[in-house]
């Protein structure tokens, strides 16, 4: 454990790797330790959108950010759950 500016950081050694395969195993072990009993989304499985032309922001940046967040929300399946405070309480427009 270390402490920097009042923030404690706990570091646990999970092993040493000498090959790419060993490193991959250790990364999975570390992810499992971090996740614990908590369920997690496989964000690595999300497929990035295909970009066919250079992107141009033609509206407020906050609107673009909100639309990206809404799409990610839908990609994860939360749009099928229904409207909640988290997906509708602060939206304008």
N, C-alpha and C positions, 0 to 999 in steps of 0.2 A: 504494500500500500504506500502511496505517496500523497502528499498534500501540496497543492499549488494555489495560492490566493483563496484559501478556504474551501477548495474543492478537493474532495478525496477521490483518488483514482486507485482502484483495486486491480492489480494485474496478476493473473494466474498463468504460470508456464504450463503449456499443454504438450510440449515435447519439442524435439528437434527433427528437422527434415533434411535429408541429404539428396533426395530426388524429387521431381515434380509430383510423382505419385504419392510419396509420403507427405508432401506439403498439402496436397488435395485432401488427404485423409485428416490431417491436423486441422485444416480449415473447417471441415465438416464437424469435427469434434468440438471445436471452439464455438461454432454456430449453435450446436446443441446445448452446450453449457450456457451460452448467453440466453437462448430461448427458454431453457428450463421446461417447465410443464405448460407454459403459455403457448397457445396456438399462434401461428404466424402466417402471414400471406407470403406467397412465393412471388415477390415482386420481380425476380429475375425472369419469370415466365411471361411477363407482359411483353407483347410484341410492339415495338415502336411503330408509329405511323409512318407510312411512306411519304416522303417529301418529293414532290414533282417539280416544284419551282422555289426560288428563293422566298423566304418568308418576309412579309412586310406587315408591320403593326400599323393598322389604320384606325384604331380606336384607342380608348384609354388603356394604359398598360394593366390597370387593375381588372378590366373586363377580360383581357386576354388571359391573365393569370386565372381568373375565376373559371373561364371556359375550359382551360387545361385541367384544373382541379375537378370540374364536373365530369369531364371525360374519364379521368382516372377513377373517379368514384363509380361511374357506370361500368368501366372495364373490370372493376373488382366485384361487381354485382350488387352494390349497395342500392342502386336505383330500383331494384326489384323489391326491396324491403318496404318502401313507402317513404313518405315525407316525414322528416323528423326535424327537431331544432337544428341538428348539425348540418342538414342540407337545404334548409329553407328559411332560417330565422333572420339572416342578415342580407339576403339577396335584394338587390334593387334593379329596376330596369324594366 
